[in-house]
Amino acid sequence: MQIAVLGLNHGFTLAQQAKKTAGLTLVAVAGNNAGAKERAMELDVPLYADYKELIDNCSLDGVIITLPNHLHKEAVTYCADKGLHCLVEKPIADTTAAAREMIDYCREKQVQLLVGHHRRYSTKINHLKHLLESKVIGDLVAVNMVWVLAKDRDYYKEAWRVKAGGGPLLINGIHDLDNLLYVTDLNIENVYAVGKNKVRSADVEDAVTAILEAENGTVIHYFLTDGVPSPWSYEFNLKENPIYHFYDEDCYYFFGTKGSLAFPSFRCYQYSEEEYGWKHPLVEKQYVPAETVDPIAAELAHFEDVLKGGIVPRIPGEAGLRTLEVLEAINLSIREKRSVKLQEIMSE
C-alpha cells in the first residue's frame, strides 16, 4: 500500500514506523518546519513543502495526516476528493463542528477515516479495559487521572502552540480523555473545569483541573499541566515510547465498590469478605498483562488492513468526535466559568 505522511513532528515517528511495516511503502512526506528537510533525508523519501502538491503528484492508497489541528479538516477533505483513505492524528479536528463535517464528507466520498488515538492499541490499555469490564473492582465509583510533566522550553517556540487549540489540553489531554472513554465506556453527562496560564502566561492554558460526571453517577477528576516537573504522566509511566525517561509510578486510579486499581502498575487493593473494613489490612494483588506491543506499530498494521479493504476502522471518526465533544465541553466550561452539559456540545 502506497502512503504519504503530512507533517513531520509526530508524523516523523509514524513515517519511521511505516518504513518498517512490510505492507506499506512510504512514497513521500510533507513538511515545512526547520527540521523537515533533515527528517526527509533520514527517511530517504521526497519532501514537499505543500502537501497538496504531494497529493496531486504521487500515486497513493492512503495518507497519514499529522498537521496542526486546525488544518485537519482541509487536509482530509482534499484527500477524500482524491479517493484517498485517511489516518488523521488525534484530535480528529480542532472543533466538533469541523469533525462532524469531516465524518460526513468521508462518508459521502466513500473513503475510510481512521483517527490516530493509537493508545487504544496498547496491550496495557486493553488489559485495563478488560479488568474494568470484568468487575475486578466492582462497580466503578470514581476515577483520578493526572498528566503532569514539563516540556522542553523550545517546544512552545512554534507559534500555533501558544494560540487557541495549541495548548496541552488539545494536544495531550485528548489522549487521557480518550483512554478514559475507551476503558470505561462511560457516557459523560456534565463537566466543570478551570484552566490557568500561570506557568507561561501565554494565550493558551498550561494547567487544567476538570471534574467529569457520567450519567451512571461515576465521577472523574483530571489534572493536567505541561509546566511542572514530575514523574506522573502516561508518557513517563508506560514505557511505550523510548524517547521519554521511565518512572515506575502510576498516573490513573480507579475506585470501585470492591476495591481500587492503579495504572499502569495494575496494583489492586481489596478486603476479604471475612476481614472487611478499615480495621483490617488490605489485600494487594497485581494483574500485569503477559505481553506488550508497540501501539504505533499496531496502529499502522491496522491502517494497512483498512487500506487493503474488507475491514472498517477500529477507531472511526465517530469515536474521535465523542472524545472531542468531552474536551470541547471542558474548554467551554473554562471560558464561561460554569458547568457544561455534554448535550449542549452534541446539539450544536
MARLUM-623699 format. One record per atom (N, C-alpha, C): residue in one letter; x, y, z negated. Coordinates in steps of 0.001 Angstrom, whole numbers, padded with zeros to 6 digits, always signed. Atoms other than C-alpha are relative to their C-alpha. Layout:
# MARLUM-623699
aXYZ...
This chain:
# MARLUM-623699
m+000838-001187+000000m+000000+000000+000000m+000882+001249+000000q-000789-001214-000163q+001405+003366+001090q-000573+001119-000887i+000500-001038+000904i+001150+006072-001594i+000940+001200-000032a-000802-001199+000271a+002371+009578-002413a-000316+000474-001404v+000202-000594+001319v+002767+011386-005730v+000061+001511+000138l+000068-001458-000045l+001721+015032-006016l+000284+000546-001389g-000398-000517+001305g+003535+016782-008871g+001093-000867-000593l-001159+000775+000438l+006870+015763-010356l+000410+000273-001444n-000277+000002+001437n+006584+016372-014088n-000303-001416-000508h+000375+001384+000337h+004703+013325-015442h-000013-000867+001254g+000018+000730-001257g+004417+012357-011786g+001313-000698+000312f-001304+000627-000227f+008137+011564-011756f+000046-001389-000625t+000055+001308+000657t+007573+008728-014236t-000826-000979+000825l+000855+000857-000822l+004746+007366-012082l+000687-000354+001317a-000713+000265-001253a+006859+007706-008945a+001106-001031-000209q-001046+000980+000306q+009730+005813-010575q-000592-001405-000134q+000638+001300+000179q+007347+003027-011568q-000534-000535+001320a+000500+000417-001315a+005801+002970-008088a+001105-000651+000815k-001135+000573-000725k+009260+002272-006684k+000301-001432-000465k-000258+001332+000554k+009427-000808-008940k-001164-000965+000235t+001202+000816-000172t+005927-002068-008051t+000005-000621+001390a-000224+000706-001260a+006200-004733-005359a-001041+000339+001073g+001052-000216-000975g+002869-003977-003705g-000217+001444+000410l+000125-001418-000328l+003388-000212-003455l+001250+000502+000715t-001099-000695-000654t+005534+001881-001120t-000180+001496-000207l+000046-001442+000215l+006278+005437-002210l+000506+000683+001272v-000308-000594-001294v+006194+007394+001061v+000632+001381-000154a-000480-001372+000175a+006747+010957-000194a-000516+000540-001321v+000450-000682+001211v+006352+013316-003125v-000166+001482+000304a+000184-001445-000126a+005200+016907-003527a+000350+000658-001324g-000370-000739+001204g+006619+019425-005973g+000725+001268+000374n-000670-001268-000321n+007863+022974-006121n+000611+000672-001220n-000680-000603+001149n+009377+023459-009550n+001514-000217+000126a-001461-000032-000108a+013087+023749-010296a+000620-001375+000193g-000621+001321-000063g+013760+020038-010666g-000526-000898+001094a+000656+000865-000983a+011631+018769-007784a+000977-000565+001034k-000939+000446-001031k+014435+018602-005214k+000917-001091-000539e-000891+000994+000617e+016745+016710-007566e-000737-001314-000240r+000769+001211+000282r+013984+014271-008539r-000354-000741+001293a+000302+000638-001280a+013001+013634-004916a+001237-000717+000545m-001242+000635-000439m+016646+012889-004126m+000251-001290-000780e-000178+001197+000821e+016788+010435-007016e-000948-001115+000454l+000987+000972-000482l+013629+008745-005705l+000285-000445+001431d-000368+000302-001391d+015114+008776-002174d-001229+000002+000918v+001169-000178-000866v+011885+009993-000537v-000101+001468+000389p+000163-001391-000414p+010929+013160+001371p-000769+000818-001034l+000661-000936+000909l+009864+016191-000686l-000748+001048+000815y+000808-001055-000604y+007051+018529+000358y-000318+001034-001075a+000371-001066+000930a+006583+021893-001340a-001510+000208+000000d+001449-000151-000154d+002974+021972-000061d-000620-001393+000108y+000541+001359-000009y+001038+018822-000940y-000964-000228+001168k+000924+000165-001130k-001496+019483+001830k+000757-000379+001266e-000840+000365-001143e+001287+019286+004403e+000399-001472-000085l-000317+001417+000200l+002286+015936+002895l-001184-000870+000434i+001193+000782-000320i-001278+014609+003162i-000250-000016+001507d+000267-000124-001439d-001593+015850+006757d+001000-000781+000843n-001072+000544-000829n+001706+014328+007923n+000395-001437-000321c-000406+001351+000397c+002006+010993+006114c-001163-000978+000111s+000994+001074-000046s+000180+007712+006656s-000086-000620-001401l+000150+000389+001407l-001234+006821+003226l-001261-000826-000222d+001194+000699+000484d-003656+004477+001463d-000572+000673-001243g+000441-000625+001235g-003805+006383-001806g+000981+001060-000463v-000804-001118+000496v-002485+009360-003718v-000103+000053-001520i-000029-000235+001444i-001423+009890-007334i+000139+001501-000215i+000052-001455+000171i-002291+013434-008430i+000368+000355-001435t-000453-000417+001334t-000331+014881-011361t+000303+001494-000007l-000150-001449-000069l-000648+018572-010530l-000560+000638-001270p+000644-000671+001132p-001613+021184-013152p-001514-000213+000015n+001396+000402+000162n-005111+020527-014479n-000973+000749+000906h+000951-000802-000771h-006820+023383-012644h+000066-000274+001497l-000129+000335-001418l-005629+022004-009283l-000539-001389+000339h+000458+001367-000235h-007083+018511-009702h-001170-000056+000974k+001190+000044-000852k-010424+019264-008076k+000361+000261+001458e-000389-000342-001365e-008899+020899-004989e+000762-001154+000656a-000819+001078-000557a-006392+018066-004508a-000831-001250+000266v+000849+001176-000191v-008948+015275-004993v-000923+000206+001201t+000880-000306-001133t-011318+016982-002547t+000743-000116+001324y-000799+000043-001228y-008553+017342+000039y+000319-001446+000383c-000300+001414-000259c-007574+013676-000317c-001251-000761+000422a+001250+000692-000334a-011190+012487-000220a-000417+000283+001435d+000318-000350-001390d-011693+014348+003069d+000799-000837+000990k-000850+000835-000853k-008882+012185+004471k-000263-001494-000236g+000325+001392+000290g-010438+008995+003075g+000997-000690-000905l-001044+000554+000858l-007664+008524+000505l-000501-000207-001423h+000349+000289+001389h-008300+006844-002835h+000968+000739-000927c-000775-000882+000881c-007071+008870-005823c+000148-000564-001405l-000270+000157+001426l-005436+008207-009166l+000351+001384-000502v-000226-001358+000472v-005764+011571-010892v+000371-000038-001474e-000488-000006+001379e-003833+012220-014076e-001031+000622-000935k+000893-000596+000990k-005738+012987-017258k+000425+001447-000253p+001443+000199-000053p-007660+015124-017884p-000471-000008+001434i+000504+000081-001361i-009783+014454-014838i-000045+001379+000653a+000041-001383-000508a-010156+018246-014443a+000134+000937-001183d-000104-000963+001102d-009900+021450-016434d-001362+000371-000570t+001354-000258+000511t-013708+021755-016800t-000896-001183+000357t+000938+001085-000298t-016604+019310-016915t-000744+000263+001303a+000675-000325-001263a-018271+021156-014029a+000841-000475+001180a-000896+000447-001072a-015230+020518-011825a+000047-001523+000061a-000053+001464+000042a-015122+016876-012961a-001237-000606+000660r+001231+000528-000600r-018755+016284-012007r+000015+000162+001511e-000083-000233-001446e-018163+017814-008581e+000953-000996+000650m-000962+000972-000518m-015132+015561-008059m-000623-001388+000104i+000636+001318+000019i-017093+012444-009015i-001018-000108+001131d+001028+000012-001051d-019979+013331-006698d+000624+000006+001390y-000624-000127-001315y-017668+014241-003814y+000666-001318+000418c-000635+001285-000309c-015690+010994-004024c-001045-001066+000316r+001082+000940-000291r-018926+009024-004125r-000544+000242+001408e+000506-000356-001331e-020160+010898-001039e+000964-000456+001097k-001010+000351-000996k-016886+010257+000808k+000403-001478-000067q-000248+001438+000168q-016811+006614-000389q+001487-000308-000235v-001369+000277+000434v-013344+006849-001912v-000006-000244-001510q-000081+000345+001415q-012327+005472-005297q+000737+001094-000771l-000612-000991+000890l-011494+007853-008146l+000339-000682-001314l-000501+000632+001226l-009369+006413-010954l+000664+001072-000850v-000553-001014+000900v-008495+008566-013988v+001171-000598-000783g-001241+000506+000574g-004998+008236-015454g+000083+000004-001510h-000106+000204+001451h-005828+007525-019086h+000737-001326-000213h-000763+001237-000075h-003008+004981-018986h+000065-000762-001322r-000096+000705+001281r-003148+004176-022694r-001082-001060-000161r+001012+001062+000037r-006257+002093-022055r+000580-001346+000456y-000654+001237-000420y-003854-000459-020561y+000959-000523-001073s-000920+000380+001067s-001776-000620-023773s-000491-001247-000723t+000332+001209+000756t-001696-004037-025426t-000460+000347-001408k+000337-000349+001378k-001828-002371-028830k-001354+000699-000092i+001305-000664+000002i-004772-000125-027973i-001119-001026+000213n+001025+001015-000244n-006700-003117-026625n-000139-000961-001175h+000073+000819+001212h-005819-005154-029712h-000785+000742-001081l+000757-000819+000954l-007121-002286-031864l-001485-000042+000327k+001402+000045-000426k-010332-002226-029849k-000633-001340-000384h+000502+001336+000341h-010733-005989-030345h-000259-000133-001499l+000162+000108+001451l-010214-005751-034115l-001225+000774-000483l+001153-000800+000421l-012780-002970-034490l-001308-000633+000468e+001206+000671-000502e-015311-004802-032309e-000286-001276-000771s+000155+001242+000773s-014696-007953-034369s-000429+000263-001439k+000450-000389+001345k-015715-006030-037508k+000949-000468-001095v-000995+000379+001007v-012474-006878-039295v-000120+000887-001233i+000168-000907+001146i-013060-003792-041474i-001478+000359-000211g+001433-000257+000168g-016859-003980-041300g-000486+001116+000911d+000533-001121-000776d-018941-001072-040036d+000888+001221-000195l-000897-001158+000051l-016858+001975-039194l-000683+001180-000684v+000525-001133+000768v-017388+004835-041652v+000659+001306+000440a-000728-001224-000340a-014685+007325-040696a+001320-000341+000676v-001288+000131-000673v-011509+007866-038661v+000814+001256-000293n-000906-001131+000163n-008492+010069-039370n+001110-000141+001033m-000998+000056-001064m-006194+010899-036430m+000895+001230-000071v-000923-001136-000031v-003073+013070-036276v+000910-000123+001210w-000997-000095-001073w-000823+014189-033433w+000821+001239-000316v-000810-001105+000514v+001954+016305-034915v+001454-000197+000409l-001401+000016-000389l+005299+016979-033256l+000395+001393+000491a-000493-001277-000524a+007453+019839-031952a+000601-000240+001378k-000532+000130-001357k+008010+020094-028208k+001251+000856+000162d-001194-000796-000307d+011246+021396-026734d-000408+001438+000310r+000338-001414-000208r+011320+025199-026602r-000152+000351+001484d+000080-000296-001433d+011851+025166-022817d-001317-000451+000621y+001226+000575-000559y+008592+023256-022323y-000998+001082+000407y+001002-001037-000247y+006490+026409-022501y+000519+001173+000831k-000458-001032-000930k+008577+028406-020062k-000804-000020+001298e+000887+000048-001159e+006191+027210-017334e-001266+000773-000335a+001053-000965+000314a+003541+029935-017137a-001354-000641-000259w+001342+000575+000143w+000485+027672-016798w-000200-000662-001358r+000116+000671+001288r+001267+026024-020130r-000265+000957-001157v+000327-000969+001045v+000675+029233-022080v-001283+000755+000335k+001280-000588-000370k-002653+030035-020430k-001116-000986-000309a+001148+000862+000285a-006150+028639-020918a+000091-001288+000806g-000077+001292-000656g-006191+024940-020131g+001378-000610-000006g-001360+000517-000015g-002462+024540-020632g+000554-000342-001366g-000467+000271+001358g-002261+024013-024383g-000005-001475-000334p-000126+001408+000374p-001695+020771-026284p-001331-000740-000097l+001286+000688+000101l-005405+020056-026700l-000342-000684+001314l+000344+000561-001302l-005991+019545-022978l+001109-000886+000554i-001116+000791-000529i-002514+018171-022213i+000197-001286-000800n-000317+001133+000864n-002047+015852-025206n-001202-000536-000771g+001138+000426+000805g-005200+015793-027308g-000985-000851+000778i+000911+000778-000842i-007176+014391-024392i+000308-001489-000092h-000392+001402+000165h-005181+011149-024844h-000607-000590-001266d+000504+000509+001273d-006126+010749-028501d-001519-000127+000030l+001460+000049-000074l-009776+011573-027825l-000457-001166+000863d+000368+001138-000846d-009891+009027-025020d+000258-001318-000720n-000244+001198+000810n-008268+006427-027282n-001147-000242-000968l+001088+000104+000973l-010932+007148-029888l-001267-000553+000638l+001240+000420-000657l-013848+006786-027480l+000113-001429+000518y-000188+001333-000571y-012374+003668-025890y-000036-001088-001064v-000102+001088+000978v-011577+001677-029039v-001233-000106-000895t+001173+000024+000881t-014737+002637-030959t-001314-000049+000756d+001226-000115-000810d-017290+003163-028148d-001049+000865-000708l+000912-000904+000689l-018781+005919-030312l-000577+001026+000967n+000608-001118-000705n-021199+008455-028897n+000080+001222-000909i-000161-001190+000818i-020093+011822-030255i-001214+000907+000200e+001234-000776-000028e-023081+013966-031149e+000243+001474-000293n-000198-001363+000455n-021671+017084-032790n+001482+000236-000297v-001412-000343+000165v-018318+018899-033014v+000134+001340-000708y-000394-001300+000554y-016852+021611-035213y+001518+000046-000024a-001461-000062-000115a-013300+022791-034589a+000519+001411-000243v-000718-001261+000189v-010810+025520-035441v+001330-000111+000741g-001270-000024-000722g-007895+026440-033173g+000804+001232-000367k-000879-001111+000374k-004916+028634-034067k+001213+000056+000929n-001248-000158-000763n-001828+030018-032301n+001081+000610-000887k-000900-000535+001025k+000218+030661-035438k+001477-000248+000321v-001396+000378-000240v+003390+028958-034163v+000635+000846+001095r-000592-000685-001156r+003943+030587-030753r-000631+001350+000313s+000737-001240-000270s+001386+033447-030719s-000286+000176+001495a+000338-000045-001426a+000586+032561-027082a-001512+000077+000162d+001441-000096-000257d-002824+032779-025406d-000728-001299-000336v+000645+001286+000269v-003481+029065-025979v+000325-000472-001415e-000160+000539+001345e-003786+027095-029180e+001329-000736-000141d-001111+000902+000306d-000805+025441-030842d-000332-000892-001194a+000468+000879+001079a-002817+023828-033671a-001522-000043+000030v+001459+000191-000023v-006349+022396-033794v-000397-000979-001105t+000651+000942+000902t-008456+020809-036506t-001434-000178+000481a+001354+000272-000500a-011663+019107-035344a-000680-001058-000852i+000860+000982+000650i-014483+017299-037106i-001027-000447+001035l+000936+000556-000972l-016488+014986-034834l-000998-000893-000726e+001052+000838+000583e-019805+013414-035802e-000596-000879+001093a+000616+000920-000953a-021033+010298-033993a-001466-000197-000359e+001432+000127+000238e-024720+009576-033596e-000344-001126-000978n+000253+001073+000967n-024368+006434-035761n+000445+000365-001409g-000397-000456+001327g-023048+008517-038686g+001485-000033-000277t-001456+000014+000180t-019312+007865-038274t+000553+001419+000158v-000615-001327-000034v-017168+010956-038927v+001480-000148+000322i-001404+000027-000411i-013788+011666-037328i+000661+001329-000326h-000808-001199+000206h-011127+014133-038479h+001232-000106+000885y-001136+000007-000918y-008472+015088-035914y+000790+001281-000168f-000893-001161+000069f-005474+017378-036406f+001095-000153+001038l-000977+000005-001086l-003170+018293-033527l+000827+001275-000027t-000869-001156-000207t-000165+020578-033178t+001266-000452+000722d-001258+000321-000678d+002886+020682-030910d+001119+000931-000455g-001000-000937+000493g+004816+023158-033042g+000517-000303-001388v-000423+000383+001349v+005585+021235-036240v+000830-001286+000078p-000787+001237+000019p+008438+018725-036648p-000637-001038-000917s+000551+001088+000809s+007011+015399-037843s+000160-001308+000760p-000104+001304-000659p+007164+011656-037125p-001360-000615+000323w+001332+000591-000110w+003372+011200-036864w-000696+000414+001302s+000686-000222-001276s+002156+011009-033271s+000059-001293+000802y+000057+001203-000831y+001241+008368-030705y+001343-000231+000692e-001255+000146-000732e+004396+009045-028671e+001125-000529-000883f-001093+000380+000893f+006696+008650-031664f-000231-001343-000691n+000329+001181+000797n+004897+005674-033221n-000266-001274+000796l+000379+001186-000785l+004005+003348-030319l+001156-000683+000714k-001167+000576-000679k+007432+002789-028727k-000328-000445+001422e+000373+000336-001373e+005851+002753-025258e+000801+000790+001029n-000770-000827-000921n+007995+005487-023732n+001400+000206-000577p-001361-000033+000572p+011782+005223-024197p+000609+001392-000118i-000596-001338+000110i+012356+008982-023833i-000209+000609-001387y+000280-000536+001334y+010937+009534-027337y+000682-000829-001080h-000513+000709+001169h+012532+008670-030645h-001142-000752-000671f+001017+000835+000645f+010696+005931-032541f+000059+000170-001509y+000129-000062+001455y+009440+006290-036112y-001048-001022-000417d+000882+001080+000447d+007855+003361-037935d-001068+000562-000931e+001054-000675+000751e+004802+005339-039022e-001339-000255+000689d+001341+000123-000567d+001049+005401-038399d-000560+001373+000353c+000614-001267-000404c-000958+008083-036590c-001528-000042-000014y+001457+000133+000075y-004536+006706-036743y-000349-000870-001211y+000506+000796+001125y-006518+005380-039707y-001502-000204+000181f+001407+000347-000173f-009864+003573-039514f-000536-000539-001320f+000570+000333+001308f-012067+003263-042595f-001370-000656+000191g+001245+000748-000164g-014823+000626-042750g-000578-000468-001314t+000693+000458+001208t-017263-000880-045194t+000698-001188-000668k-000701+001160+000563k-014997-003929-045677k+001495+000232-000184g-001428-000244+000139g-011568-002310-045552g+000479+001130+000887s-000607-001084-000767s-009180+000103-043882s+001137-000556+000848l-000984+000488-000958l-006872-000329-040885l+000843+001160+000507a-000924-001025-000488a-003775+001688-039949a+000522-000404+001379f-000494+000244-001357f-002499+002055-036377f+001199+000894+000269p-000120+001300-000666p-000094+001112-034862p+000610-001127-000837s-000586+001070+000807s+001233-000913-037810s-000956-001181-000155f+001047+001000+000175f-002081-002828-037983f-000032-000551-001414r+000153+000389+001400r-001820-002942-041758r-001462+000185-000400c+001410-000018+000397c-005265-003785-043115c-000088-000256-001500y+000152+000107+001455y-006286-003336-046759y-001450-000281-000358q+001351+000413+000406q-009281-005080-048335q+000043-000569-001417y+000153+000741+001250y-010564-006511-051613y-000580-001373+000320s+000667+001293-000125s-011510-010147-052004s-001378+000108-000648e+001356-000034+000556e-015137-010904-052835e+000040-000243-001510e-000076+000340+001430e-014055-012299-056216e+000577+001152-000820e-000637-001110+000720e-011990-009231-057134e-000169+001282+000807y+000327-001178-000805y-013718-006258-055527y-000045+001245-000897g+000093-001254+000727g-013233-002657-056671g+001347+000540-000441w-001263-000724+000229w-010628-000162-057743w+000835-000518-001153k-000773+000563+001105k-009579-002068-060860k+000811-001216+000430h-000683+001184-000504h-008264-004886-058663h+000999+000397+001096p-000976-000328-001046p-005276-004981-056302p-000580-000235+001398l+000394+000192-001389l-005908-004531-052600l+000803-001143+000614v-000662+001076-000739v-005068-007458-050334v+000420+000561+001358e-000501-000521-001278e-002851-006490-047373e+000194-001122+001012k-000225+000902-001125k-002934-008274-044015k+000541+000833+001161q-000510-000704-001177q-001272-007421-040728q-000435-000758+001249y+000572+000606-001206y-002827-008029-037308y+000749+000456+001259v-000807-000491-001117v+000036-007201-034928v-000211-000877+001232p+000186+000806-001221p-000543-008286-031293p+001263-000762+000363a-001122+000887-000300a+001660-011024-029897a+000957+000575+001036e-000850-000504-001073e+002977-009096-026900e-000290+001473+000268t+000222-001380-000420t+003371-005613-025491t+000255+000086+001496v-000215-000249-001419v+003186-004323-021929v+000222+001492+000197d-000178-001399-000361d+004218-001087-020261d-001310+000491+000609p+001302-000417-000518p+000884+000744-019803p+000075+000700+001350i-000156-000654-001308i+002217+002803-016870i+000110-001056+001096a-000133+001083-000976a+003239-000377-015042a-001346-000678+000230a+001309+000635-000122a-000163-001920-015778a-000976+000894+000757e+000870-000943-000697e-001925+001218-014560e+000258-000039+001510l-000323+000001-001419l-000076+001186-011234l-000330-001339+000653a+000410+001299-000531a-000670-002546-010770a-001500-000013+000258h+001455-000091-000186h-004378-001849-011222h-000339+000905+001189f+000228-000899-001139f-004231+001074-008765f+000268-000728+001316e-000290+000810-001191e-002640-001281-006239e-001191-000890+000337d+001161+000871-000224d-005565-003687-006696d-001202+000792+000521v+001102-000852-000465v-008059-000841-006250v+000210+000373+001465l-000301-000374-001385l-006322+000234-003027l-000236-001167+000960k+000198+001176-000851k-006471-003310-001671k-001480-000311+000199g+001439+000199-000132g-010240-003289-002226g-000494-001178-000804g+000617+001127+000683g-012656-005599-003928g-000220+000189-001478i+000250-000272+001408i-012462-004132-007436i-000240+001493-000186v+000269-001407+000305v-013709-000915-008971v+001007+000484-001031p-000953-000522+000988p-011510+001401-011052p-000374-000374-001426r+000221+000327+001413r-011128+000292-014647r-000368+001251-000791i+000315-001267+000660i-011267+003957-015686i-000534+000946+001082p+000571-000827-001064p-013664+005641-013234p-000156+001455-000438g+000181-001418+000297g-014375+009366-013036g-000950+000244-001149e+000990-000182+001064e-017358+008963-015348e+000613-000159-001391a-000673+000188+001292a-015095+007707-018170a+000850+001220-000331g-000785-001210+000220g-012770+010669-017712g-000880+001183-000356l+000950-001074+000298l-015778+013001-017751l-000477-000093-001440r+000500+000187+001371r-017054+011525-021027r+000997+000529-001022t-001041-000491+000907t-013738+012258-022738t+000123+001515+000096l-000134-001445-000207l-013534+015742-021217l-001160+000761-000629e+001153-000656+000626e-017034+016558-022495e+000245+000231-001486v-000315-000171+001426v-015869+015975-026074v+001025+001107-000176l-001020-001030+000101l-012796+018113-025502l-000574+001387+000287e+000593-001301-000322e-014847+020894-023918e-000877+000491-001154a+000781-000380+001171a-017177+020847-026940a+000912+000547-001100i-000976-000501+000971i-014112+021289-029170i+000426+001411+000373n-000414-001335-000457n-012962+024245-027071n-001095+001041-000206l+001114-000929+000188l-016412+025840-027174l-000177+000340-001474s+000103-000227+001439s-016541+025407-030942s+001087+000962-000480i-001106-000900+000366i-013130+027093-031262i-000309+001428+000431r+000257-001341-000544r-014161+030016-029050r-001136+000709-000732e+001204-000628+000558e-017568+030622-030617e-000132-000182-001502k-000034+000169+001464k-016707+029581-034178k-001328-000540-000533r+001255+000616+000416r-019732+027336-034524r+000018-001492+000312s+000185+001409-000314s-020850+023737-034480s-000622-000133+001389v+000475+000181-001372v-021477+022454-030943v-000540-001413+000183k+000572+001305-000326k-023797+019626-029928k+000473-000424+001389l-000477+000493-001295l-022495+017443-027104l-001052+000176+001085q+001068-000158-000998q-025870+017762-025419q+000107+001327+000734e-000192-001307-000648e-025044+021402-024723e+000974-000113+001179i-001022+000169-001029i-021996+020344-022706i-000528-000896+001123m+000472+000969-000980m-023684+017415-020976m-001093+000551+000892s+001125-000544-000772s-026636+019508-019802s+000398+001190+000851e-000440-001162-000778e-024550+022306-018267e+000038-000310+001489
